[in-house]
Amino acid sequence: MSEILSITEKKPIAAITTPIGEGGIAVIRVSGRGSIAKVQECFKGKDLGALPSHTIHFGRIIDPKGRLVDEVLVSLFHSPKSYTGEETVEISCHGGILVTQRVYETLLATGIHPAQAGEFTQRAFLNGKLGLEQAEAVADLIHARSVKAVDAANQQLSGSLGTYVKEFRQQIIDATAMIELELDFIEEDVEFANKDQLQQLLLDLKTAIHRLLESYEVGRLVKDGIKTVLIGRPNAGKSTLLNALVGSERAIVTDIAGTTRDTVDVEWNHGGLLFRLTDTAGLRETADRVEAEGVRRSQQAVKEADVIVYLRDLNQPFTIKEMNEIKQLQSSAVETPFIVIGTQFDRLSQAQPSVHATHEANQESDWSKIEDLHISATTGLGLTKLKDLIKEVALRQTHYDGASLLVTSSRHRDAFEKTMNHVESALDGLMGRLTGDFLAIDLRAALQSLGTITGEITNEDILDSIFSRFCIGK
């Protein structure tokens, strides 16, 4: 725990908190004991130490040789009313790369230390300004790639999950206290804990945790994006569709079969959700080693997909071979949502028996009309319906209403799963009339698991893992 303890010494740290580049302004944050005095050493203007918190002041940054570096605005935040809970100064300077770096280096010359990745937020957690789950939400908010991901991060940052967990913990703490009190009076045969009430409490807790665990699947999709794989035979229109969905030429399109040799991944936002589209090599037998590797990667992408979109060229006969190909893909996908799209509808010839299966394939009546939707990526026909269909099937097996509390972190999911196991074990013990000392073991273990979510119980490895995701400056 030595690294954690060293942070609490509150030495002043500084970092450029805005992206490096050319812009109107850049912001440099300084936090820690004596930050205002350190900034004053290179600031020409008012006496910062005599000014109230939450005020902004104009002045100039002067380097150690007395040269003007930049004209700035300095914002003051006295402890504990700051993001970190420490004395904090934020310096707004001009946003050029060189001038920002010069201001930053001038601050370091006073003895301020460079901040490490996530150190400001880590201090906020250690100083009690944020729960650990809220600190994680800060990183999620920064890295969010969709509106729904922003909403989920803000929900967690508001403390909703932490409040929920703390209520769980307090109920278990009260129950555990009663059970352990009985152990002190075991020879007097005194009963402090109402076993029926304890059983109901654990049943309610089990139901609530189960509901949160169920939310993880949609939480994962919201946070990480929905892996949507476009697959089909060569020249079925996969690359054309990908380009049409994202609105730019991201994949090469030609009329030569086998143009796409490798998977192509592109991000696409629709309905507030992030979709990670994957264009794949056309499925066919080939002697070309490079194309064969592309086909293998296509099949691997199907196994990892959250949604599979199979594209079938309506201008080509639907054969038994392709039908079996689709069946095999569906079988390997298990419970993954699978939709079949009829493509190139704008080129459909009335002479082609392609909207329905050929006579050969039509012998199996269930497959006489295989496509969920007919589209033309070239003309845009059916694309709006396709976008909505992909979103619908992606969330079909979840219970997402847009307002419910979501578990988006695999760390939180693991902690809830461990808590659930201990709660179930305690319930089994109650039913089996185990003595209080055995029940207390499971209840304390449940408390331990819940405490790791909000940070009441933590260790250096957990903190290192969490804050390593942060950028320097946050």
C-alpha positions in Angstrom: 0.0 0.0 0.0 3.1 2.3 -0.1 2.1 3.9 -3.4 -1.4 4.7 -2.1 0.0 6.2 1.1 2.4 8.4 -0.8 -0.4 10.0 -2.8 -2.1 11.1 0.4 1.0 13.2 1.2 -0.7 15.7 -1.2 2.5 17.0 -2.9 1.5 19.5 -5.6 1.0 17.9 -9.0 0.3 19.5 -12.4 -0.9 18.3 -15.8 -2.2 19.8 -19.1 -5.9 18.7 -18.9 -7.0 19.7 -22.4 -5.9 17.9 -25.6 -2.6 19.1 -26.9 -3.0 21.1 -30.1 -3.9 24.5 -31.5 -7.0 26.0 -30.0 -8.5 29.0 -28.2 -7.4 28.0 -24.7 -5.6 25.2 -22.9 -6.1 24.4 -19.2 -3.4 23.2 -16.8 -4.5 21.9 -13.4 -2.4 22.1 -10.2 -3.5 20.2 -7.1 -2.1 19.5 -3.7 -0.9 21.2 -0.5 0.7 24.5 -1.2 -0.5 24.7 -4.9 -1.5 28.3 -4.7 1.8 29.4 -3.2 3.7 27.4 -5.9 1.7 29.0 -8.7 2.3 32.4 -7.1 6.0 32.0 -7.6 5.6 32.3 -11.4 2.4 34.4 -11.5 2.5 38.2 -11.8 -0.8 39.7 -10.7 -2.8 39.7 -7.5 -1.8 37.9 -4.3 -3.5 34.6 -5.0 -3.1 33.5 -1.4 -5.3 36.4 -0.2 -8.1 35.7 -2.6 -11.3 33.7 -2.0 -12.2 30.3 -3.5 -14.0 29.9 -6.7 -12.7 33.1 -8.2 -10.9 33.8 -11.5 -8.0 36.3 -11.9 -6.0 37.7 -14.8 -2.2 37.8 -14.7 1.0 36.7 -16.4 3.2 33.7 -16.2 6.8 34.6 -15.9 9.7 32.1 -16.4 12.6 31.8 -14.0 14.6 34.3 -16.1 11.9 36.9 -15.8 10.6 36.5 -19.4 6.9 36.7 -20.2 5.5 33.2 -21.1 1.8 34.0 -21.5 -1.2 36.0 -20.3 -3.5 33.7 -18.3 -6.6 33.4 -16.2 -6.2 31.6 -12.9 -9.1 29.9 -11.2 -8.8 29.2 -7.4 -10.4 26.3 -5.5 -9.7 26.1 -1.8 -9.7 22.7 0.0 -12.0 20.8 0.4 -14.3 22.4 -2.3 -12.4 21.2 -5.3 -12.5 18.1 -7.6 -9.7 16.4 -5.7 -10.7 17.8 -2.3 -7.3 19.5 -2.2 -6.1 23.1 -2.8 -6.4 23.4 -6.6 -5.5 26.0 -9.2 -6.5 25.8 -12.9 -4.6 28.0 -15.3 -6.2 28.9 -18.7 -3.6 29.9 -21.2 -3.5 30.3 -25.0 -4.0 26.9 -26.7 -0.9 26.7 -28.9 1.2 23.6 -28.4 4.4 25.5 -27.6 2.9 28.1 -25.4 1.0 25.5 -23.4 4.2 23.5 -22.9 6.1 26.5 -21.8 3.5 27.4 -19.2 3.6 23.8 -17.9 7.4 23.7 -17.8 7.4 27.0 -15.9 5.1 25.5 -13.3 7.3 22.4 -12.9 10.3 24.7 -12.4 8.8 25.8 -9.1 9.0 22.3 -7.7 5.5 21.1 -8.7 5.5 17.4 -9.8 4.2 16.0 -13.1 0.9 14.2 -12.5 0.6 10.5 -13.3 -2.3 9.1 -15.4 -5.5 9.4 -13.4 -3.8 10.8 -10.3 -6.3 13.7 -9.9 -9.3 11.4 -9.9 -7.4 8.9 -7.6 -6.8 11.7 -5.1 -10.5 12.6 -5.4 -11.3 9.0 -4.4 -8.8 8.8 -1.6 -10.0 12.1 -0.2 -13.6 10.9 -0.2 -14.9 13.1 -3.0 -15.8 10.2 -5.2 -16.7 6.5 -4.6 -14.6 4.1 -6.5 -17.5 3.3 -8.9 -17.8 7.0 -9.5 -14.1 7.3 -10.3 -14.5 4.5 -12.9 -17.5 6.4 -14.3 -15.2 9.4 -15.0 -13.1 7.3 -17.3 -16.2 5.8 -18.9 -17.5 9.3 -19.6 -14.2 10.3 -21.2 -14.1 7.2 -23.4 -17.8 7.1 -24.2 -18.5 6.8 -28.0 -22.3 7.0 -28.0 -25.1 9.0 -26.4 -26.3 5.9 -24.4 -22.8 5.3 -23.1 -22.6 8.9 -21.9 -26.0 8.5 -20.2 -24.8 5.2 -18.5 -21.6 6.9 -17.3 -23.5 9.9 -16.0 -25.9 7.7 -14.1 -23.0 5.9 -12.4 -21.2 9.2 -11.8 -24.2 10.6 -10.0 -23.8 7.9 -7.4 -26.9 5.8 -8.1 -25.0 2.5 -8.1 -23.0 3.5 -5.0 -26.2 4.4 -3.1 -27.7 1.1 -4.1 -24.7 -0.9 -3.0 -24.3 1.0 0.3 -28.0 0.3 1.2 -27.3 -3.4 0.6 -24.2 -3.3 2.7 -25.9 -1.5 5.6 -28.7 -4.1 5.7 -26.2 -7.0 5.8 -24.1 -5.1 8.4 -27.1 -4.8 10.7 -28.0 -8.5 10.3 -24.4 -9.6 10.8 -24.2 -7.5 14.0 -27.2 -9.2 15.5 -25.9 -12.6 14.6 -22.4 -11.9 16.0 -24.0 -10.4 19.2 -25.8 -13.8 19.7 -22.4 -15.5 19.6 -21.3 -13.4 22.6 -24.3 -14.8 24.6 -24.3 -18.3 23.2 -24.3 -19.9 26.6 -27.3 -17.9 27.7 -29.2 -19.1 24.7 -30.2 -15.5 23.8 -31.5 -14.8 20.3 -31.1 -11.2 18.9 -31.5 -11.9 15.2 -35.0 -12.6 13.8 -34.2 -15.4 11.4 -37.4 -14.9 9.4 -36.5 -11.3 8.8 -33.0 -12.2 7.9 -34.2 -14.7 5.4 -36.5 -12.2 3.8 -33.7 -9.6 3.7 -31.4 -12.1 1.9 -34.2 -13.1 -0.5 -34.8 -9.4 -1.4 -31.1 -8.9 -1.7 -30.8 -11.9 -4.0 -33.6 -10.6 -6.2 -32.1 -7.1 -6.4 -28.6 -8.4 -7.3 -30.1 -10.8 -9.9 -31.8 -7.8 -11.5 -28.5 -5.9 -11.7 -26.6 -8.9 -13.1 -29.3 -9.2 -15.8 -28.6 -5.6 -16.8 -24.9 -6.3 -17.5 -25.5 -7.7 -21.0 -27.1 -4.5 -22.2 -24.7 -2.5 -20.1 -21.8 -4.1 -22.0 -23.4 -3.4 -25.3 -24.0 0.2 -24.3 -20.5 0.8 -23.1 -18.4 -1.3 -25.5 -20.5 -1.1 -28.6 -22.5 -3.8 -30.4 -20.3 -6.1 -32.6 -22.3 -6.3 -35.8 -20.8 -8.7 -38.4 -21.8 -8.4 -42.1 -21.3 -11.8 -43.8 -22.3 -13.6 -47.0 -21.0 -14.9 -50.3 -18.6 -12.9 -52.5 -20.2 -9.8 -54.1 -23.3 -9.9 -51.9 -22.9 -6.2 -51.2 -21.3 -6.3 -47.7 -18.7 -3.6 -48.4 -21.3 -1.4 -50.2 -23.6 -1.8 -47.2 -20.9 -0.9 -44.7 -20.1 2.2 -46.6 -23.8 3.2 -46.9 -24.3 2.7 -43.1 -21.4 4.8 -42.0 -21.8 7.4 -44.8 -18.2 7.2 -46.2 -16.0 5.0 -48.4 -14.4 2.9 -45.6 -14.3 -0.4 -47.5 -13.1 -1.0 -51.1 -15.9 -2.0 -53.4 -15.4 -3.6 -56.9 -17.3 -6.2 -59.0 -14.4 -8.6 -58.6 -15.3 -11.5 -56.2 -12.9 -11.7 -53.3 -11.9 -8.0 -53.1 -12.3 -8.0 -49.3 -9.5 -10.3 -48.0 -9.6 -9.3 -44.3 -12.1 -8.1 -41.8 -12.7 -4.3 -41.8 -13.9 -2.8 -38.6 -15.7 0.6 -38.5 -17.7 2.4 -35.8 -21.2 3.5 -36.5 -23.7 5.3 -34.2 -27.4 4.8 -34.5 -30.2 5.5 -32.1 -27.8 6.6 -29.4 -25.9 3.3 -29.5 -22.4 2.5 -30.8 -22.2 -0.4 -33.4 -18.9 -1.9 -34.3 -19.5 -3.0 -37.9 -17.3 -5.7 -39.3 -17.1 -6.3 -43.1 -15.8 -9.8 -43.9 -14.4 -11.7 -46.7 -17.0 -13.5 -48.9 -17.7 -17.1 -47.9 -16.5 -19.5 -50.6 -14.0 -22.3 -51.1 -10.8 -21.0 -52.5 -7.3 -22.1 -53.3 -5.9 -18.6 -52.6 -4.2 -18.8 -49.3 -4.7 -15.1 -48.5 -8.4 -15.3 -49.3 -8.8 -18.5 -47.4 -7.3 -16.8 -44.3 -9.8 -14.0 -44.8 -12.7 -16.6 -44.8 -11.4 -18.1 -41.6 -11.3 -14.7 -40.0 -14.9 -14.1 -41.2 -16.0 -17.3 -39.4 -14.1 -16.3 -36.3 -15.8 -12.8 -36.3 -19.2 -14.6 -36.4 -18.4 -16.4 -33.2 -17.6 -13.1 -31.4 -20.5 -11.1 -32.8 -23.4 -9.6 -30.9 -25.5 -9.4 -34.1 -25.0 -11.2 -37.4 -26.3 -9.8 -40.7 -26.2 -12.3 -43.5 -26.3 -10.7 -47.0 -27.8 -12.6 -49.9 -27.7 -11.3 -53.4 -31.3 -11.4 -54.7 -30.0 -11.6 -58.2 -28.5 -15.0 -57.6 -30.4 -18.3 -57.3 -30.9 -19.5 -53.7 -29.4 -23.0 -53.6 -29.3 -25.8 -51.2 -25.6 -25.1 -50.7 -26.2 -21.5 -49.6 -29.2 -22.6 -47.4 -27.0 -25.1 -45.6 -24.3 -22.4 -45.3 -26.8 -20.2 -43.5 -28.0 -23.0 -41.3 -24.4 -23.8 -40.3 -23.8 -20.1 -39.4 -26.9 -19.9 -37.3 -25.9 -23.1 -35.5 -22.4 -21.8 -34.7 -23.9 -18.5 -33.5 -26.1 -20.3 -30.9 -28.1 -17.5 -29.3 -26.6 -14.6 -31.2 -29.3 -12.5 -33.1 -29.2 -13.5 -36.8 -30.9 -11.7 -39.6 -30.8 -12.3 -43.4 -31.0 -9.4 -45.8 -31.8 -9.6 -49.5 -29.4 -7.2 -51.2 -29.2 -5.4 -54.6 -32.9 -5.2 -54.9 -32.6 -2.3 -57.3 -31.0 -4.7 -59.8 -33.5 -7.4 -59.4 -34.7 -8.9 -62.7 -38.2 -10.3 -62.9 -36.8 -13.2 -64.7 -34.7 -14.2 -61.8 -36.3 -16.7 -59.2 -34.3 -15.0 -56.4 -36.8 -13.3 -54.1 -37.9 -16.8 -53.2 -35.8 -20.0 -53.1 -35.1 -22.0 -56.2 -37.2 -25.2 -56.7 -34.3 -27.2 -55.3 -34.1 -25.2 -52.1 -37.8 -24.6 -51.9 -38.4 -28.2 -51.1 -37.9 -27.2 -47.4 -40.9 -25.0 -46.9 -39.4 -23.2 -43.8 -36.8 -21.7 -46.1 -39.1 -20.6 -49.0 -38.8 -17.0 -47.9 -35.6 -16.5 -46.0 -34.9 -12.8 -46.1 -36.0 -10.6 -43.2 -35.7 -7.5 -45.4 -34.9 -6.5 -49.0 -32.6 -3.5 -49.5 -30.5 -1.6 -52.0 -27.4 -0.1 -50.4 -26.8 1.8 -53.6 -30.1 3.6 -53.7 -30.8 3.6 -50.0 -33.9 1.5 -50.3 -34.7 -0.2 -47.0 -31.7 1.2 -45.2 -33.7 3.0 -42.5 -35.7 -0.1 -41.8 -32.4 -2.1 -41.7 -30.8 0.3 -39.1 -33.9 0.0 -36.9 -34.0 -3.8 -37.3 -30.3 -4.2 -36.3 -30.9 -2.1 -33.1 -34.1 -4.0 -32.3 -32.6 -7.5 -32.6 -29.4 -6.3 -30.6 -31.6 -5.4 -27.6 -34.3 -8.0 -28.1 -32.9 -10.4 -25.5 -32.3 -7.6 -22.9 -34.5 -5.6 -20.6 -33.4 -2.1 -21.5 -35.8 0.7 -20.8 -33.3 3.6 -20.9 -33.9 4.5 -17.3 -33.0 1.4 -15.2 -29.7 1.2 -13.4 -27.1 -0.5 -15.6 -24.0 -2.6 -14.6 -21.5 -1.7 -17.3 -18.2 -2.9 -15.7 -17.0 -6.5 -15.7 -15.4 -5.8 -12.3 -18.8 -4.8 -10.8 -20.4 -7.9 -12.4 -17.8 -10.2 -10.9 -18.3 -8.5 -7.5 -22.1 -8.9 -7.7 -21.7 -12.6 -8.7 -19.5 -13.3 -5.7 -22.0 -11.5 -3.5 -24.8 -13.5 -4.9 -22.9 -16.8 -4.2 -22.4 -15.8 -0.5 -26.0 -14.7 -0.1 -27.2 -18.0 -1.5 -24.9 -19.8 0.8 -26.2 -17.9 3.8 -29.8 -18.7 2.7 -28.9 -22.4 2.4 -27.4 -22.1 5.9 -30.6 -20.6 7.3 -32.7 -23.3 5.8 -30.3 -25.9 7.2 -30.4 -24.3 10.6 -26.6 -23.6 10.7 -25.3 -21.8 13.7 -24.7 -18.1 13.7 -20.9 -18.4 13.4 -21.2 -20.1 10.0 -23.9 -17.7 8.8 -21.6 -14.8 9.8 -18.8 -16.1 7.6 -21.0 -15.9 4.5 -22.4 -12.5 5.4 -19.0 -11.0 6.0 -17.8 -12.4 2.7 -20.8 -10.7 1.0 -19.9 -7.4 2.6 -16.4 -7.8 1.4 -17.5 -8.3 -2.2 -19.9 -5.4 -2.2 -17.3 -3.2 -0.6 -14.9 -3.6 -3.5 -17.4 -1.9 -5.8 -17.6 1.4 -4.0 -14.1 1.3 -2.5 -14.9 0.7 1.1 -12.7 -2.3 0.7 -9.9 -2.1 -1.9 -6.3 -2.8 -2.5 -3.4 -1.4 -4.5 -3.8 -3.8 -7.4 -7.5 -2.8 -8.0 -6.6 0.9 -7.9 -3.7 0.5 -10.3 -5.9 -1.4 -12.7 -8.7 1.2 -12.6 -6.6 4.3 -12.8 -4.3 3.0 -15.5 -7.3 3.6 -17.9 -7.2 7.3 -17.3 -5.4 9.9 -19.4 -2.9 12.3 -17.8 -4.7 15.4 -16.6 -7.7 13.6 -15.2 
